[in-house]
Amino acid sequence: MNVPVNEPVVTDAAKRYVMDALNTGWISSAGEYLERFEREFASYIGMKHAVSTTNGTTALHLALAGIGIGEGDEVIVPDFTIVSCLNAVLYTGATPVFVDVDPETFTLNPDLLEASITEKTKAIMPVHIYGHSCDMDPILEIAEKHYLFVVEDAAEVHGATYKRRKCGSMGTVSAFSFYSNKIVTTGEGGMVLTNDDRLAQEMRLLVNLAHSPGKRFWHEKVGFNYRLTNFQAALGLGQLQNIEEFLAHKKWLGEGYTKRLSDIEGLILPVTKDYAENVYWMYSLRVSDTLGLTRDELCGRLKEKGVDTRTFFIPLSSQPIAKQYRRKECPVSASIAATGFYLPSGLALTGEQMEYVCNAVHEVLSA
Ligand SMILES: *Cc1c(COP(=O)(O)O)cnc(C)c1O
């Protein structure tokens, strides 16, 4: 058997909407599906405004540009995340400041935040990781105290909650990705959400080349073409209508893996804090010293059995493109990056595949 690390599910509604969008001829960045997808996604998360974008990376850039981040500013980002977070800061000309993460949730450690704030700090970018929320209350409190924007990266947590509040509803602005392995997908795509009317207007302007209001083809700002298309939005709208089933599948997957793997002493399984509802975007685990195999050895043996895995992100502070921004050590981020990986976690994963994956893990470890 071969079990891919991710396999998406495309719903019948999504296929119908995409065909409809194509049949109407509204195939670029205007159309009814874009409006509906933006409205319904914003309402699902619980934010007032939505602007769709080409992907999650451009969504983060648009969010930072929208709040006016630029050269001379500092933006605090967690050391353990995808490079998109770093790139978005670099695109604006601002300086990224890396902060270490919590060893259990892999998200921004609020206890380390204040020590990294300077007069130049303008924003904090908490990133919810692998389906689990950041500890938002202390982050929001510190942001308020220091007059900082909060740019929530919610790319991996569609539908997850923090103290019953949806992830992506708590920041000044939040960014989502709809890449094919994300819980709601448009193939490639993204969205920014905010409750701030002026910020929404600014992002709406910047996403489409910043044509001056009332004077088309006249540009007082450097905008972007980060526009999503109507048929991608049609796909997203169809997928969104199925989100409760997708989330139920993720919960089944998370609980199923935990039940079948909790007897293995050397594996550290994912933790769900009291404040969070975990959507298990990826079922992420870590290898401890007592396992007897390294992470790479384990993943290699699993691959031989047809089980596809992925190793964790490599810390931002160790990236060649971020050399000049290294300040403090981030030992937690370094340690989880070296020992973590995730198992097949796609929406198409079957019970049989899960059984196969868990048996493969047991076989490899008892050999
Ligand atoms: C996927 C992802 C992104 C980037 O999204 P793309 O659509 O691939 O550009 C950003 N942040 C996080 C945390 C992600 O997982």
The ligand as an ORCA input file, in Angstrom:
! r2SCAN-3c Opt
* xyz 0 1
  C       0.393     27.176      3.839
  C       0.854     28.235      4.741
  C       1.115     29.542      4.302
  C       1.240     29.934      2.860
  O       0.207     29.624      2.061
  P       0.401     29.439      0.476
  O      -0.995     29.467     -0.004
  O       1.070     28.131      0.261
  O       1.201     30.589     -0.015
  C       1.379     30.522      5.240
  N       1.442     30.234      6.538
  C       1.255     28.980      7.005
  C       1.339     28.753      8.472
  C       0.985     27.937      6.116
  O       0.830     26.696      6.582
*
